[in-house]
């Protein structure tokens, strides 16, 4: 029972919390194969990621979007309101996940003889 309480506490602590996009935040950083929920200051009508090979985006509600890092790289996130005015234009940087870095620098097994 005690371990169940610890597990539930850990789940609450590591659960993703929505990020409120600050006006001075010019770059959004996400690990590849990871995502984040972002809350906008205005209602969202359209979201665009300039390079869909690097990141994906989904509208979750009137003011909330989900960003997902697909592959390491950089692109731009554009968010438009119902009047097609750009309300967000941010650089989106997707960094390699720790698992990808670990695979890159792990020693390869010796070739079979």
C-alpha positions in Angstrom: 0.0 0.0 0.0 2.8 2.4 0.9 4.5 1.9 -2.5 1.1 2.6 -4.2 0.9 5.9 -2.4 4.5 6.7 -3.5 3.7 5.7 -7.1 0.6 7.9 -7.2 2.6 10.9 -5.7 5.3 10.4 -8.3 2.7 10.3 -11.1 1.3 13.6 -9.9 4.7 15.2 -9.7 5.8 14.1 -13.2 2.5 14.7 -15.0 2.9 17.3 -17.7 1.6 20.7 -16.7 0.4 23.3 -19.3 2.9 25.9 -20.1 1.7 29.5 -20.4 3.5 31.1 -23.3 5.1 34.3 -22.1 5.4 37.3 -24.4 9.2 37.5 -24.0 9.7 33.7 -24.7 11.1 33.7 -28.2 12.1 30.0 -28.3 10.2 26.9 -27.2 12.3 23.9 -26.6 11.1 20.3 -26.6 12.9 16.9 -26.6 12.2 14.7 -29.5 9.5 12.0 -28.8 8.2 14.3 -26.2 5.5 17.0 -26.0 4.1 19.9 -24.1 0.8 21.6 -23.6 0.8 25.4 -24.1 -1.9 27.8 -23.1 -2.4 30.9 -25.2 -3.5 34.3 -24.1 -6.2 34.5 -26.9 -8.5 32.0 -28.6 -6.7 29.9 -31.3 -8.2 29.3 -34.7 -5.2 27.9 -36.7 -1.8 26.5 -35.8 1.0 25.9 -38.2 4.4 24.3 -37.9 6.7 25.3 -40.7 8.5 21.9 -40.9 6.1 19.1 -40.0 9.0 16.6 -40.2 10.4 18.2 -37.0 7.3 18.9 -34.9 3.5 18.4 -34.8 0.9 20.5 -33.3 -2.8 19.9 -32.3 -5.4 22.3 -31.0 -6.8 20.9 -27.8 -9.3 23.7 -26.9 -9.9 27.4 -27.7 -6.7 28.5 -25.9 -4.7 25.3 -25.6 -2.4 23.5 -28.1 -0.2 20.4 -27.9 3.3 20.5 -29.4 5.1 17.2 -30.1 8.8 16.9 -31.0 9.2 14.5 -33.9 12.9 14.8 -34.8 15.8 17.0 -33.7 15.9 20.3 -35.6 14.4 23.8 -35.6 11.2 25.2 -37.1 8.6 27.9 -36.5 5.3 27.8 -34.7 2.6 30.2 -35.9 -0.7 30.6 -34.1 -3.5 32.6 -35.7 -6.8 33.9 -34.2 -10.2 33.8 -35.9 -9.4 37.0 -37.8 -6.2 35.3 -39.2 -4.0 37.6 -37.2 -0.7 36.0 -36.1 -0.8 35.9 -32.3 2.2 33.7 -31.8 5.4 33.4 -34.0 8.0 31.5 -32.1 11.1 29.5 -32.9 10.6 25.8 -32.0 13.7 23.8 -31.2 13.5 20.0 -30.9 16.5 18.6 -29.1 17.5 14.9 -29.2 16.1 12.8 -26.3 18.4 11.3 -23.8 17.7 7.8 -25.3 18.8 9.1 -28.7 22.0 10.5 -27.3 22.7 7.3 -25.3 22.3 5.2 -28.5 24.6 7.6 -30.4 27.4 7.3 -27.9 26.9 3.7 -26.8 29.7 1.4 -28.0 28.6 -0.9 -30.8 28.8 -4.6 -30.3 31.8 -6.3 -32.0 31.1 -7.7 -35.4 30.2 -11.4 -35.6 33.1 -13.6 -36.7 
